[in-house]
Amino acid sequence: MGPIVWLIVAVVFAVAEMLTMDFSLLMLALSALAVSGVALADVPLWVEIVTFAVSSLVTLLAIRPLLKKRFHTDSGSERFSTKELEGKTATVVEAISAASGSSGMVSIDGNFWTAQAAHAGEDLKQGDVVQVLEIRGNTAIVWKGI
């Protein structure tokens, strides 16, 4: 087919890869680029097709998994569950008033959370150390304890 045609095929696959971000089309683009280099030697068409098939298999089975592992991993620090906060101590940074029924703010491990008192009638002042009972949505339910 000629080196120019394979180069165009490689560019088309590379552009399409930008839309999918799955690395499959990128592997085909690399294979087409390799065949473009082979086609410069003026080999028969069947050699170009076999080269494309073999290089596609090699890149899809060997290189793609390595790329996916490198770029599509979730690090443990990004995973978060609000269950991890239950039982932790927090510091009240904005008073929680039971009389007005308003929520306040607490600091849990340096992060600020909207907070409500677990028991009606419990007033929590700024600076009080409280315990997190549960997280409801984005609100920490806290109590001062004994």
N, C-alpha and C positions, 0 to 999 in steps of 0.2 A: 504493500500500500504506500509505502514511502514514509520517510521520517517526518515530513511536515504533517501528514494526516495523523500519525500517532501522537505527535506533539499537540495537535488540536484536540484529540481525544483526551489526552492527559489534562489539558486545561479545562475542558468541559467537566471531567470527573472532579477535578479540584474545586471548581466553582460550585458544583452540586454538593460536594462534601460540606461546604460552608453552611448549607441549609440544613443538613442532617446531623452533623457533628457526631457521627457514629464510627468514624475511621474506616468504614468499608469502602466507600468511594475513594478515599484517599489512597488506600492500598491499590485500587485499580488504576488510579492516576499514576502512582509510582511504577506500576507494571507497564503502563502505556509509555511512560517516559523511558524505561529500560528498553522497550521494543523500538522506540525511536532511535536510540543509540545503535541497536543491532541492525536496524534497517539502513543505517548509513553504510554498512558493509555490502549493500546491494544483494541481500540474500533472497531466496524465493519467498513467496507469500506464506506458504505452509510453515516455514521456519519462524516467521514473525508471529503467526497465530499460536504455534506451539510454545514459543517463548513467552507470549502474553499469558497463555493458560498456566504454564508452570510458575512463572513469576507471580501471577495472581494468587495461586494456591499457597506459595511460600509466604507471601506477605500477609495474606488473610489468616493463615494458620500460625505463623511464627511472630510476625511483628505486631499485628493488630492487638492480640491479647496483652502484649507488653505495654503498648500505648494506652489501652483501656485501663489497665491496672495502675498505670502512672498518673493518668489525668482524670479518671472517673472514680476515684476512691473517696470515701467519706472518712475523714480523720475522726478519731474518737472524741476529740475536743468539740467537734461541731454537733455531735449528737447530744441531745439534752432532753431530760424528762422532768416535768415539774414534781414528780414523785420524789426526786432527789432532794428537794427543798423541805419536804415535810419532816418535822422533828428538829430542824436547824434553829439556832437562835438568830434573832434579828434585833436591830435597834430602831426604835421609833424616831423618825426624823421629822415627821409632821403629826401633830397630835390627832388622836382618834377620839371623837366625842360621841358617846352613846346617846346623850340628851338630844343632839341634833340629828343623830343617825347618819352623820357624815363619815366618810372614809378618810383615812389619813395616808401616810406614806411610811414604809419601813425600808431599811437597808439590809439585804440578805447577801452576805459574801461580797459586799461592795456594789451590788446592783439594787436599784430602787424599784420597789413594788408598791402598788396601791394596796392598802390594807384595811381590813375591817376587824373589829373585835368579835371574838367567838361568842361572847356572852352579852346579852342585852344589859345595858346599865354599866358596863365596864368602860371607864375612861382611861385612856393611855396617854401619858404625857411625853413630850419630846425628851429623848434620852433614856426612856424605859427600855429594859431588855425584855424581849418577849420570845415566845416559842411559836414556830409556824406549825399549825395543825394541819392545814391543807391549802391547796391552791385551787381556786374556782375561777376558771377563765384566766384573767390577768390580775386577779385580786388574791392577796394572801390573807387567810383567816388566821388570826393570831390571838394568843392569850398570854397574860402576864404570869400565870402559874401561881404557885403558893408563895 
